[in-house]
């Protein structure tokens, strides 16, 4: 009995000491640091290095793209609208879209142009995702698209129902466009982006589209630009079709792996030669990325027309 009372007294004293220790200014300072943890010094740099370090430590061949088409690959990143990422209106600040897109682009490159398009604000405390995927390429740039989305709640469905009822109750009045009001044909529309959502299995019934970001990268090796189709082929992308086509689409991947993993001193020179000039000087019959590029071309053109690359 006495030992139980002693234990209970000791526990209560310990809790009281913790409360006293973290009360007042110390407690407020700790709470302030936790609320603004995403704004700590070097947080952005550590966050950007995380996908690279994770890939080096946990690299698995089974996690590679394995002959898939570049247009079928996407990366999912989840975020929460914390207080240090929101403005005075309690919505995600515009600068946060660019900051999070930096991280998504790095992760897409490891795992695997123009302004942002804003459609709906992200309120404070709301969880959202950024789906990043390749949107096409040209002779030297790889383009990709990031979709800021969140799952629709019951409140969202009710608001949409009220908005639909309101619009349907109004008489349709044809708009008169002057030359200065004519819509530009150089920018993607909301319908273009919703069709992109559908291509990746994201239904408008279940998901809100908040914003879209479009970016591009140029891959270089010692100052020489590497064409995107060579990069895709060397990373194991393929046609994603039947086994015969899949086997044919992995020639460049197999060649790169043979150069990288053979235990000989000459391999460092071989891989350097390939990226410096070997891919450009190779005979046409050895350029296995050319048939792949021909297979990808119709879909690349479709994305180019949709996103105006």
N, C-alpha and C positions, 0 to 999 in steps of 0.2 A: 504493500500500500504506500509506504513511504517512498519507495523507489519510483513508483509511478508518479507520485506527486512531484518528486524531484525532477523527473524527466519533463513533465508538463510545465513546471516552472522555468526550467532551462530553455525550453522551446519558446515560451512566451517572452522571456528576456531576450532571446536571440532575435525574435521578430521585432521587438521594440527597438533594439539597437540598430537594426537595419532601417526601420522607419526614421529614426532620429538621424542616422548617418546620411540618408538620401532625401531628407526633407529640406525645405527652404531653397536657397540658391543652387545647391548641388543638384537637387532633383530637377529644378527648372532648366539648368544647364544641360543635364543629361537628356531631358525631353526635347530640348531645342536641337541638340545634336542628332538625335534619332529622327526627328521630323525633317531635317535638312541633310540627311545622310547622302543623298545623291549629289549634293553640291560640295562635298568634302574635297580638299585638294588631292589631286592625282586619282580621284575616283574614275573620271572619264578615261584616263590612260590605262588603268588597270582593267577596266571594263572592255576596252578595245583589244587588249592583249589576251583576254580570257579565251576567245575562240581559237586563237593560235596555239596557246599553251595546252588547251584541252585536246586539240587535234594531235599535237606532238606526243602527249602522254597516253592518250586513249585511241591511237590510230588503229583502225581495223579495215582490212581489205573488204570484208563483208559489208561495210557501211558505205562503200563507194557507189557511184551511180550505176555501174553495171550495165552499160549499153543503153540506158534510157535516153530518150530525146531531151535536149536542153529545155524545150518548152513544157515538159511534163514535171520538171523539178521545181519545188518551192520550199522555202524555209519559214517555219512558224516561230515567232517570238511574242511572248506575252508580257504586258506591262500593266502598271496601275498608275492612275493619275494622282501622284502624291502632291502634297501641299507645296513643295519647293519647285514643282514643275507647272504650277497653275498661276494665272495672272489674278488681278484684282476682281475680275468677274467670275472667279472660281471655275475657269475653263483652262484646258491645257494651252500653254503659251505657244505661239508660233515657232519660237526658237527650239522647242523640244522636239518638233517633228524632224528637223535637220539633225539634231544630236542623236536621236534614236535611229534615224536612217543610216548614219555612219556605222553604227554597231551592226545593223541588219545587213549592210552591204559586205562588211568584213566577214560575217558569219556565212553569208551565201557563197562567197569565194572560197572560204575554207572548206565548207561542206560540199561542197559540190564539185536629166538634160532639160533642163527647163525647170520652171518653178513647180512648187507644190500646188495641187488642186484641192481646195477646201470645200466641203459640202455640208458638214455638220459638226458642231462643237463637241468636244469631249468634256463632260462635267467632272468636277473634282470628285475623287474617290471611285471613279468608274474604271473597271478592268477592261482592257482592250488588247487587241493583237495586231501585229504587223506581219502580213504575209508577203514575202519577198520572192520574186521569181524572175527569170530571164525574159526580157521583152523583145530581144532581137539583137542584131549587130550589123556593122558595116565592115569596111575593109580593115579598120583598126580599132574600133570601139565596140565594147560589149555594153548593151543597154539593159537595164532592168527596171522593174516596177515594184513599188511597195504599196500595199493596200492597208490603210488603218481601219480596222473593223471592230465591232463589238456585237455580242449577242443581244438580240432584241428582248426586252422585258415586256411584261403585261402592260406596263404603263406606256411603253413605246407603241404597242399595238392599239391601245385606246386612243392615243394622240393621233395616229395615222387614220383611224376610223373617223375621228372628228374632222380632221383636215379633208378627208375624201368627201364626207357629207357636206362640208361647207363649200368645197369647190363645185360639187355636182349641183348644188342649189343655186349657184350663180349662172346667169345667162352667159353663154359663150360669146365674147365680143372679138371679132377678128382684129388682130394687131396690124397697124400700119407702120411699115418700116421705111425709114429714110435711108439714103445711102450711108450716112454716118452710123446708123443703128444696125446695119446688116451684120449678121453674125459672121465671125471669122471662120474660115475653113482650115486654119492652120493649127487648131488645138483640139485635142480629144474631147468628146462630150461625156456627160454622165452615162449615157447609154453605152458608150464604148467601154467604160470601166465596169459597168454592171455585167456586160457580156464577158469581160475578163474574169469577174467573180464566178460566173456560171461555169466557165471553162475549168476552174479549179474547185468545183463542187461547193461553192458558197451561194446559197439561195438568198434572194432579197427578203424572203419571208422570215428568215431566221437571223439575218445579219444586217446591221447598220453599216453603211459606208460613210466614214468621217472625212477621210482625206486620201489623196493619192500622191506619191512622190515618184519621180522618174530620174534616174541617174545613169552615169556611164563611167567606165573604166577603160584605160589603155594598158595592156600588158606589155612590158618591155623586158629584155634581157641585155644588160650592159649597153643600153642606149638603142638597141634595135627593137622595133615594134614587132610583136608576134601577132599574126592574124588570129582573130577569134576562133575560126574553124579549126586551126591547128591546136589551140589551147583546149577546145572542147574534145577533140579526138584524143589528145594526150591524157586527158582526165578520165577517159573511159566512156564518154557519151557515145551513143549510137542511134540506131533507128528505132529501137524498142519494139521491133516486130518479131517475126518467127525466129527459130533457132538458127537457121541458115544465114539470114541477114545479120543476126546478132553476132555470130562468129566472124563474119566478114567485117563488121564494124569495130572490132576490137584489135585490129592489126596495129594501129599506132599505139594503143595502150600497152599491148604486149611488148612492142619494141622499146618503149620508154622504160618499162619495168625491167627488161633484160639489161638495159644499159645501167640502170640505177643499182640493181641488187647483185650483179655478178661481182664476186670477190676478187677483183684484180685492180691494179694500180691504173690501168689505162681507162677505166670507166669514167673517171672524173673528166678526162680529156674528151671522151666520146660524148658525154652529155653536154659538155660545153660546146663542142663542135656542132651538135644537132641544133641547139638553140641559137647559136651565133649565125650559122649560115646553112647548116645541113638540111634543114627542112625546105629551104628555098632552092638549094642546088640538087636536091634528090631527083632522080628520074621520074617521069610522069607516072610510070607504072608502080612506083613505090610510094606515091603520095596518096595514102589510103584515106586521107581526110577529104579528098575531092569528091568521091562518090557520096560520102556522108553529107557534104555541103549541098549536093544536088537533091538529096532526099529532104533536107531541112528547108530548102529554098521556098517552096510554096507557103509553108507556115511562117517563115521569116517575113515574106512579103505581106502576108495577111496582117501580122503585128505591125509592120512598118506603116501600112495604110491606116490602121486603127489608131496608132499612137503618134503618127506624123514624124517618124524618125527621118 
